[in-house]
Amino acid sequence: MKVPVIFSSFLATVLLLGGCGNTSSNEGEGPNDNQNGATASGEMRTFTAPNGEEVSIPENPERIVTDFYAGEFLAVGANVVGAGSWSFSNPFIEEELKNIKDVGDPVNTEEVLELEPDLIVVMDEEQYETLSQIAPTVVIPYNTAKNVEESLQLFGELANAEAEAAQFLDSFNEEAEAARARVEEVVEDDATFGIYELTDKGDFWVFNDNAGRGGQVIYNALGLKAPDSIDEEVIKTGEMKQLSTEVIPDYAADYMFITDYHPEGGSKLPEMESSPIWQGLEAVKNNRVFINDFDTFYPYDPISVRGQIDLIADMIVERAENNGK
């Protein structure tokens, strides 16, 4: 990655000043020595990244900056000092983010420098070269963790917070079990559930169990079933699938959860609902279509998934009551 000349000079100056202010064993180290030596926060340990690379990170990270993983770190009680802009639209971590710096999207490296992190964790590896000169940096690609349990295990290890991760998982499982019991009382044993999204361009997508939109709640926490077409072509493949209007019936479920994505207004929902094909779906006829807010149901970090459990269970139970079951 080519670093702009102005920023390269700025980075070199900051790192040099930092070195001059520390006359202990780190004196004279170059910018990349953050990856291998001791840091101000204590001892180092080796973490094996998803790509197999071994990275030297603090034993107990005290100041974490991340682009997409604020919720994951907050779930295990880690101290996040900077997070990417998109995290700040997540209603489930709104309170926790009040004292956390928005470092932009893409990450603003100068703001990261000012935060003096001892660990940086990013989804996007494009800025790795620059960020790794500031502090030990780990790249966790999208979809590395497949569910809440894997996410807690991964970020608990990164933050050296395995006990906190286990505690969160115990609480999560208790809430999921209680919600499953409520849902089982009103849902038929053979009922199917599908997760979809309508975009501001009129595109209609079907989603798997690990791409947000409530998938981890519906398929994992609540243990509900997908239609065979979605199970085979979407969930088992780990892909999302765009559907033309004509084939929507082939991927329709008894219960359909749809996020209506229109960040600048202009929802295409009225147009879709007026379609004869849409009107012919069993979920529509039986009043089992749920239109959901994107910001609330897109996130898939453990805190958000836990918060979505009761929201989705309540939807199902209340709709059953309204439908007279």
HELIX and SHEET records of a PDB file:
HELIX    1   1 VAL A    5  CYS A   20  1                                  16    
HELIX    2   2 PRO A   31  GLN A   35  5                                   5    
HELIX    3   3 ALA A   70  ALA A   75  1                                   6    
HELIX    4   4 SER A   85  SER A   89  5                                   5    
HELIX    5   5 PRO A   91  ILE A   93  5                                   3    
HELIX    6   6 GLU A   96  ASN A   99  5                                   4    
HELIX    7   7 THR A  109  LEU A  115  1                                   7    
HELIX    8   8 GLU A  125  GLN A  127  5                                   3    
HELIX    9   9 TYR A  128  LEU A  131  1                                   4    
HELIX   10  10 VAL A  148  LEU A  158  1                                  11    
HELIX   11  11 GLU A  162  GLU A  184  1                                  23    
HELIX   12  12 GLY A  215  GLY A  215  1                                   1    
HELIX   13  13 GLN A  216  ALA A  221  3                                   6    
HELIX   14  14 ASP A  228  ILE A  230  1                                   3    
HELIX   15  15 ASP A  231  ILE A  235  3                                   5    
HELIX   16  16 THR A  245  TYR A  251  5                                   7    
HELIX   17  17 LEU A  269  GLU A  273  1                                   5    
HELIX   18  18 PRO A  276  GLN A  279  1                                   4    
HELIX   19  19 GLU A  282  LYS A  285  1                                   4    
HELIX   20  20 PHE A  294  PHE A  297  1                                   4    
HELIX   21  21 PRO A  302  ASN A  322  1                                  21    
SHEET    1   A 2 MET A  44  THR A  48  0                                        
SHEET    2   A 2 GLU A  54  PRO A  58 -1                                        
SHEET    1   B 5 LYS A 101  ASP A 102  0                                        
SHEET    2   B 5 VAL A  80  ALA A  83  1                                        
SHEET    3   B 5 ILE A  64  THR A  66  1                                        
SHEET    4   B 5 LEU A 119  VAL A 122  1                                        
SHEET    5   B 5 THR A 137  VAL A 139  1                                        
SHEET    1   C 5 LYS A 241  LEU A 243  0                                        
SHEET    2   C 5 PHE A 204  VAL A 206 -1                                        
SHEET    3   C 5 PHE A 193  LEU A 198 -1                                        
SHEET    4   C 5 TYR A 255  ASP A 260  1                                        
SHEET    5   C 5 VAL A 289  ASP A 293  1                                        
END                                                                             
